[in-house]
Amino acid sequence: MVDMHPKKRVEIVMEAPALHRLTDALDKAGVTGYTIVSALAGRGLSGAWSREGLAGDAGRMVIVICIVDAARADAVIAGVHKLLARQIGVVTMSDVQVIRADHF
């Protein structure tokens, strides 16, 4: 069996115009990598939303996914919270297992 190592997965769904501020905060918190995915549509407290028919970044949402060591997770969440306090966004953190612990 392959050795697995516990880490934290942080997912952030947020407005695209604030993305560069988020990636700066992740870099400052010591995150070694992340993946950014475009969000096409969804539903939240305000109802359904969709990117369809919108021009430019206004209304565009992205999902940022990163895996971090548990010791670094609090710093990551603190930086994200500070940024998203005034933005539309959702943050989740969950326990995951990874094969290559040295990558995170």
N, C-alpha and C positions, 0 to 999 in steps of 0.2 A: 504494500500500500504506500502511496505517496504521502509524505508529511504535509500537513495543512497547518496554516498559521492564522490565528484570529486577527482580524482587522475590522475597521469600521467603514461602511459605505455611506457616503453623504451624497444625497441627490437634491439639487436645487432647481426648481422651476421658477423662472423669472422673466421679466421684460428684457428683451434684447438690447435696448439702448443703454442699459446699465451693465452690460456684460464685461466691458473692459475694467470697470471698477471692481467687479467680483473677481476676475482673474488676478488683478493686482492684490486683492485681499488674500486670495488663496496662496499666491506666491509668497507674500509676507508671512503667512502662517506656516510656511515650509512644505506645502503640498508639492510633491514631486511630479505629478501628472494629473490630468483630467481629460474628460471627453465631453464635447459640446454637441448636442443634438438639437435640431430644430423641432419645435412642437407645432403641430398642424392645427389642432383643435382640442377642446376639452370642455369640462363643466366644473364650475366652482360655486361659491356662495352667491355670486351675482348671476348665476345661470350659465347657459352655454356660450362659448366663444369660438371663433374660427378665424384663421388667417386669410381665408378666402376673400378676395376682393379688396384687400388692403394694399396700399402702396407704401414703399419705404419700410423703415424699421418700426414706425408707430404701430402698436398693437401686436408686434411680433414677439413670440415667447420662445425661450430656449430652455433646455434641460442640461444642467452641468452635473456630471457624475465624477466623483473622485473616491479613491480608496486611501485611507490613512491609518496610521498606527493609532491605537487607542490613546496613547500618551499625548498625541497631537490633536485629537478630535475636539477637545474643549476649545483650543485656540482657533481651530477652523470654524467651529460653530459661532464663537464670539465675533469673529470678523464678518461672517455672513450675516449674523443677526444685526450687527451695527449698520450694515449696508441696506438690508431689506426692511428695516424698521420704517422706511418711507417709500418703499416700492411694493408693487404687487409681486407676490412670490410665495412659494411653499418650500419648506426644507424638511427633509426626512433623514434620519440616520438609522442604520441597521447593522447588525452583526453579520459579518461574512467570513469565509475561510478562503485563503489564497495559497497558491503553490509556491510562488516566489516571494518570500517575505522581504528580501533585500530590495525589491522594486518600490516599496512603499515606506 
